[in-house]
Amino acid sequence: MRRKRTEKIHPTVKKHHTLPLVFEQFLNAFYDLAADDYRMSPLKKYDLIVCGAGAAGVFAAIRLAEIRPESRILVLEKSPRMLEKVKVSGGGRCNITNAEGDYDRFAEAYPRGRHFMRKALRVFGPREMLDWLQEKNLDTHTEADGRIFPISNSSASVIQCFANQMTDSGIEVLLKTALKSIKYSNNEIEVATEGETYLTRTLLIASGGNSIQPVKSLTQPFGIGFEEPVPSLFTFNCIDKSFTKLMGLATDAEVSIAGTNFCERGPLLITHWGFSGPPVLRCSAYAARYLADKSYHFHVKICWLPDFRQDDLRKLFLEQKQNSGKKMIKNSLPELLPARLREAIMLRAGCDITMNWADLPLKTLNKLVETFTADSWEIKGKTTFKEEFVTCGGIKLNELDPGSMMLKKCPGIFAAGEIIDVDGITGGFNFQNAWTSAEIAARGISSFLQRSV
């Protein structure tokens, strides 16, 4: 409401005492109105502001718009583009989710947050997500290992699908816009960026894992508890570079972290810096905090022949030595491994690749068995990929109402996605956390808005 103008001359006007009275009154009115506009200009108001235009933030915004079409929604994203991880995930194909149908087993794919996900998946799981995508005319296909991708095998299809829904719903997006502060103001939430301040009835924090520390600072006045973030899903850097000539080679192997129960099997990939592939990435996820405590200096053991027990392989080699003494060892080793890898393992065990079985000393035979089944490598350091960076840590789950994703200490403020202390192994599980937590948050936001009308 505009303040009623008084007859008192504005201090600035008094200096111009020689001006005609009419002009003095005009200036007086001008200064009063300008001051009123400055003090009383209304802030832009929204029903929901989303912090983070990643998978969780965008999906939650879309779902709230579907549930409550009248909602005014704004998405803030500090980077120049939205859905960056969607773009690069799965090698640019976007591993949407996983086909595992047993939700108890599905939840085991989360080193942190499995109990939360076990219940949450029954609210909105992979089947519901795939049904939603199909309704939007985005078809998918499932690969042999359970990973699910868009039929186009391009993440651009998923991004375009979401972009269409946001446009159709009238959702506003501001890129290159970071959240600077949050505070309550007359039962609303005041959200400030570098150049603007907004009022919103609800706020969803859905920024990525690399934003955990900034979000922790923003929420510090509210006393929100956080698990400290450490990297997850990374590859192992080897001190010994003798296998670099095999880079690009992949083979089924079992990888274990020495002195622990962390052990995973799958296609191990040899790289120019060490080891990668699903078993390494899964080990890095389950052992994320342990490896951080070790400053990423540890040993791994690799079983190159995971279908052989050590005693069985020794028996096989002794039989070869007794019955096939004239044969070259490299030509009569188990053919489950690529020839180049078999020779590299022989050299690593100190065995001449031209040697016959008859000439193989028993000590070297035992070393060969050990190297095939429990090959020890010293790891020092890790390699993470910036675009696909995943952390464990974030807002503690006991800070959230699991039925709505609202922070218990902050009415109207919700959280979803990687910012909460839930992270999965590779295979579509991290995106499913984004879809699931975003859906629960959207429903929770809708209920909150309904109650606060």
VOGUNU-868553 format. One line per field, with one value per residue (C-alpha): residue number from 1; residue in one letter; x, y, z. Coordinates in steps of 0.05 Angstrom, whole numbers. Each point is the difference from the previous one (the first is absolute). Layout:
<nodes>
zapa <- [NUM|...]
kolza <- [A|...]
east <- [X|...]
north <- [Y|...]
up <- [Z|...]
</nodes>
This chain:
<nodes>
zapa <- [1|2|3|4|5|6|7|8|9|10|11|12|13|14|15|16|17|18|19|20|21|22|23|24|25|26|27|28|29|30|31|32|33|34|35|36|37|38|39|40|41|42|43|44|45|46|47|48|49|50|51|52|53|54|55|56|57|58|59|60|61|62|63|64|65|66|67|68|69|70|71|72|73|74|75|76|77|78|79|80|81|82|83|84|85|86|87|88|89|90|91|92|93|94|95|96|97|98|99|100|101|102|103|104|105|106|107|108|109|110|111|112|113|114|115|116|117|118|119|120|121|122|123|124|125|126|127|128|129|130|131|132|133|134|135|136|137|138|139|140|141|142|143|144|145|146|147|148|149|150|151|152|153|154|155|156|157|158|159|160|161|162|163|164|165|166|167|168|169|170|171|172|173|174|175|176|177|178|179|180|181|182|183|184|185|186|187|188|189|190|191|192|193|194|195|196|197|198|199|200|201|202|203|204|205|206|207|208|209|210|211|212|213|214|215|216|217|218|219|220|221|222|223|224|225|226|227|228|229|230|231|232|233|234|235|236|237|238|239|240|241|242|243|244|245|246|247|248|249|250|251|252|253|254|255|256|257|258|259|260|261|262|263|264|265|266|267|268|269|270|271|272|273|274|275|276|277|278|279|280|281|282|283|284|285|286|287|288|289|290|291|292|293|294|295|296|297|298|299|300|301|302|303|304|305|306|307|308|309|310|311|312|313|314|315|316|317|318|319|320|321|322|323|324|325|326|327|328|329|330|331|332|333|334|335|336|337|338|339|340|341|342|343|344|345|346|347|348|349|350|351|352|353|354|355|356|357|358|359|360|361|362|363|364|365|366|367|368|369|370|371|372|373|374|375|376|377|378|379|380|381|382|383|384|385|386|387|388|389|390|391|392|393|394|395|396|397|398|399|400|401|402|403|404|405|406|407|408|409|410|411|412|413|414|415|416|417|418|419|420|421|422|423|424|425|426|427|428|429|430|431|432|433|434|435|436|437|438|439|440|441|442|443|444|445|446|447|448|449|450|451|452|453]
kolza <- [M|R|R|K|R|T|E|K|I|H|P|T|V|K|K|H|H|T|L|P|L|V|F|E|Q|F|L|N|A|F|Y|D|L|A|A|D|D|Y|R|M|S|P|L|K|K|Y|D|L|I|V|C|G|A|G|A|A|G|V|F|A|A|I|R|L|A|E|I|R|P|E|S|R|I|L|V|L|E|K|S|P|R|M|L|E|K|V|K|V|S|G|G|G|R|C|N|I|T|N|A|E|G|D|Y|D|R|F|A|E|A|Y|P|R|G|R|H|F|M|R|K|A|L|R|V|F|G|P|R|E|M|L|D|W|L|Q|E|K|N|L|D|T|H|T|E|A|D|G|R|I|F|P|I|S|N|S|S|A|S|V|I|Q|C|F|A|N|Q|M|T|D|S|G|I|E|V|L|L|K|T|A|L|K|S|I|K|Y|S|N|N|E|I|E|V|A|T|E|G|E|T|Y|L|T|R|T|L|L|I|A|S|G|G|N|S|I|Q|P|V|K|S|L|T|Q|P|F|G|I|G|F|E|E|P|V|P|S|L|F|T|F|N|C|I|D|K|S|F|T|K|L|M|G|L|A|T|D|A|E|V|S|I|A|G|T|N|F|C|E|R|G|P|L|L|I|T|H|W|G|F|S|G|P|P|V|L|R|C|S|A|Y|A|A|R|Y|L|A|D|K|S|Y|H|F|H|V|K|I|C|W|L|P|D|F|R|Q|D|D|L|R|K|L|F|L|E|Q|K|Q|N|S|G|K|K|M|I|K|N|S|L|P|E|L|L|P|A|R|L|R|E|A|I|M|L|R|A|G|C|D|I|T|M|N|W|A|D|L|P|L|K|T|L|N|K|L|V|E|T|F|T|A|D|S|W|E|I|K|G|K|T|T|F|K|E|E|F|V|T|C|G|G|I|K|L|N|E|L|D|P|G|S|M|M|L|K|K|C|P|G|I|F|A|A|G|E|I|I|D|V|D|G|I|T|G|G|F|N|F|Q|N|A|W|T|S|A|E|I|A|A|R|G|I|S|S|F|L|Q|R|S|V]
east <- [0|27|18|-41|41|8|10|68|54|51|69|30|-52|13|66|-38|-39|-3|-40|-73|-46|-34|66|21|-64|14|70|-26|-50|52|49|-56|-24|70|13|-66|16|68|-26|-64|14|-28|48|-15|-39|0|-33|66|71|47|74|35|-20|25|-40|-34|-15|-28|-42|-29|-18|-35|-37|-25|-25|-38|-29|-17|-3|-14|68|50|69|70|63|68|64|70|30|-13|-40|-52|1|76|7|-58|38|65|-25|8|50|-51|-55|-33|-8|-70|-9|8|-46|10|-72|11|2|36|57|-6|12|63|32|3|61|-33|-75|-22|-52|-30|-1|-31|-63|4|3|-68|-28|34|47|30|-66|-36|56|-1|-76|6|52|-43|-59|46|16|71|11|57|37|34|69|23|30|-65|18|-56|12|-43|-15|40|62|8|-7|-26|-66|-9|21|-48|-56|11|9|-66|-36|30|-20|-70|-8|26|57|50|75|57|70|65|-38|25|-37|31|-45|-63|-42|-72|-42|-73|-14|34|71|44|50|56|46|56|-47|-70|-43|-62|-55|-24|-47|45|73|31|75|20|71|55|50|54|-47|-5|47|-35|-68|28|20|-68|-38|48|-47|-54|46|-7|46|45|42|67|7|54|7|-35|3|73|55|64|69|56|71|24|-12|22|-70|-9|16|-66|-42|-69|-1|-59|-10|-45|35|-11|28|8|29|54|-17|-74|-63|-9|-1|-33|0|-11|35|65|28|75|16|64|-4|-24|-66|-72|-65|-61|35|48|-55|-44|58|14|-73|-8|69|-3|10|50|43|-6|27|58|14|-10|63|-17|8|-49|0|-23|-23|9|-35|-60|-30|62|17|74|5|-36|45|62|-25|-13|71|32|-39|25|71|-6|-39|18|72|22|-55|14|-34|-29|-35|-33|-24|-76|-26|-49|50|24|68|35|-26|23|70|1|-21|54|53|-28|8|72|-14|35|-56|40|7|-29|-40|55|50|-45|29|-52|14|-16|-62|-26|16|-38|-60|2|6|-60|-44|25|42|19|5|18|-48|17|-51|-65|-29|-68|-35|-24|-64|-21|26|-38|7|-24|-23|-49|-61|-9|-62|-24|-7|-55|-71|6|-73|7|76|-12|53|-28|31|-21|-74|-7|72|10|60|9|52|75|-2|-29|44|-20|46|-1|48|3|-58|-54|-8|21|-51|-54|15|-10|-67|-25|19|-24|-68|-9|22|-49|-57|24|4|-70|-29|37|-28|-69|4|28|-54]
north <- [0|68|46|64|59|56|74|-2|17|-54|18|-2|49|51|17|28|52|46|-50|14|-32|-45|-29|-10|-39|-42|-17|-16|-49|-31|-14|-27|-48|-23|-15|-37|-41|-18|-21|-32|-31|-71|-58|-52|-56|-74|-63|-38|20|-57|7|-43|-18|-71|-64|5|75|0|-63|27|66|-37|-47|57|36|-63|-10|75|33|68|0|54|-33|27|-42|31|-31|28|-32|22|-63|-44|-76|-4|-68|-27|22|-36|-61|-69|27|49|-52|15|-62|18|-55|-75|-58|-36|-16|-21|65|-31|-21|68|35|-40|41|60|-2|57|9|-71|-1|65|-24|-67|36|58|-45|-28|71|15|-51|-15|-28|65|41|-41|6|76|4|-43|47|55|-43|-17|-74|-39|-65|-46|-28|-69|28|34|71|39|52|42|-38|54|-16|75|42|56|-37|2|73|19|-37|38|66|-9|-14|61|45|-28|11|71|-15|57|-15|47|-25|27|18|-25|0|49|-1|-30|30|-2|63|2|-74|2|-16|56|-25|45|-6|46|49|-15|-20|-43|-24|-71|-43|-61|-13|-64|-10|-46|21|-50|-34|52|52|-34|50|63|-29|-18|73|25|-45|9|50|-55|-52|-52|-60|-23|-60|25|-12|-45|-25|-63|-37|11|-41|-26|28|-52|15|-58|20|-67|-14|66|-34|-38|63|-8|-75|-24|-68|-32|4|5|61|4|53|-33|-7|13|-36|46|-45|7|-39|23|25|31|53|12|74|40|22|-65|-36|19|-34|-21|-41|57|53|-42|-12|75|13|-50|16|75|22|-55|20|74|-16|-37|63|-46|-39|-74|-68|-38|-74|-22|-70|-5|-68|10|-68|-37|-11|4|-75|-20|42|-28|-70|17|28|-61|-45|42|-6|-76|-16|56|15|17|51|75|27|61|-44|-46|48|8|35|41|57|39|-25|67|0|-72|17|64|-40|-52|55|31|-68|-4|-55|-2|2|-49|-51|-71|-31|-52|56|39|0|-16|67|37|-44|22|72|-7|-28|57|53|-28|-3|53|50|57|72|63|56|73|50|0|28|32|28|71|-4|-65|17|-36|10|-36|46|58|16|-55|-41|8|75|-17|-23|-62|6|71|15|63|21|-12|65|43|0|10|-19|-67|-39|-53|-33|-2|54|-51|-55|-53|-26|-61|-43|4|-27|53|0|72|26|-42|33|67|-21|-33|55|54|-33|-7|73|24|-35|28|70|-6|-22|57|51|-28|5|71|29]
up <- [0|-19|59|3|-20|52|-13|32|-51|-13|28|-69|-26|56|-32|-59|40|-60|-42|-14|52|-52|-22|73|11|-62|24|69|-29|-45|58|44|-55|-16|74|5|-62|28|68|-22|-69|4|-6|-52|34|-16|27|-9|-12|-18|13|-52|-72|3|-6|68|-3|-70|10|66|-34|-57|47|44|-62|-20|70|9|-68|32|36|-18|-2|-8|-9|16|-28|12|-62|-73|-16|33|4|-9|33|-41|-62|16|38|-31|-50|-26|-3|68|43|24|51|11|-16|67|20|72|39|59|-47|-36|67|12|-57|48|45|38|5|-15|56|-24|-72|18|22|-49|-61|17|-5|-67|-30|-68|-28|16|-31|-64|-3|7|-55|-45|11|-27|-62|22|-9|33|-8|51|-8|23|65|19|-19|-34|-54|-46|-65|-36|42|7|63|-45|-3|75|4|-56|35|65|-36|-37|65|34|-58|-3|75|-1|48|3|-2|17|-19|27|63|67|65|49|62|29|56|24|-10|25|-11|-67|-21|-26|-51|-22|-60|-22|-33|23|60|-4|46|-3|39|-8|-17|-28|8|-56|-16|-17|45|-14|31|68|34|-27|20|69|8|-23|48|59|36|1|32|-55|9|-57|-14|-25|-75|-29|-72|-23|-67|-19|-33|32|-18|2|20|-45|-72|-31|-26|-37|-66|11|8|-29|14|42|33|51|67|75|35|76|46|42|73|-9|-23|-59|-61|-69|-64|-71|-63|25|-46|-5|-10|-10|73|32|6|-15|-20|41|54|16|-1|45|49|1|17|56|29|-13|72|16|-60|17|70|-34|-42|-61|14|6|-33|-43|-18|-68|-16|-75|-1|47|-18|26|73|15|18|-64|-44|34|-12|-74|-8|33|-48|-58|25|7|-63|-49|18|-71|-11|7|62|-35|-51|50|54|9|-62|41|-3|-61|-24|14|71|12|-22|43|61|-13|-3|64|34|-23|-50|-68|-53|-44|56|-5|57|13|13|48|71|54|34|-65|-10|68|-16|-66|37|50|-54|-38|62|48|-39|48|-26|39|-12|13|-22|-38|-64|-1|-61|14|-40|33|69|55|74|61|56|3|42|52|-12|71|-15|-51|4|-46|-20|-28|-4|42|50|69|27|-60|-19|-75|-17|-35|-27|-54|-42|11|54|49|29|-51|-55|-44|-40|-76|-41|4|75|13|-51|32|67|-36|-31|64|49|-48|-7|75|8|-53|36|66|-28|-29|67|36|-50|9|76|-1|-45]
</nodes>
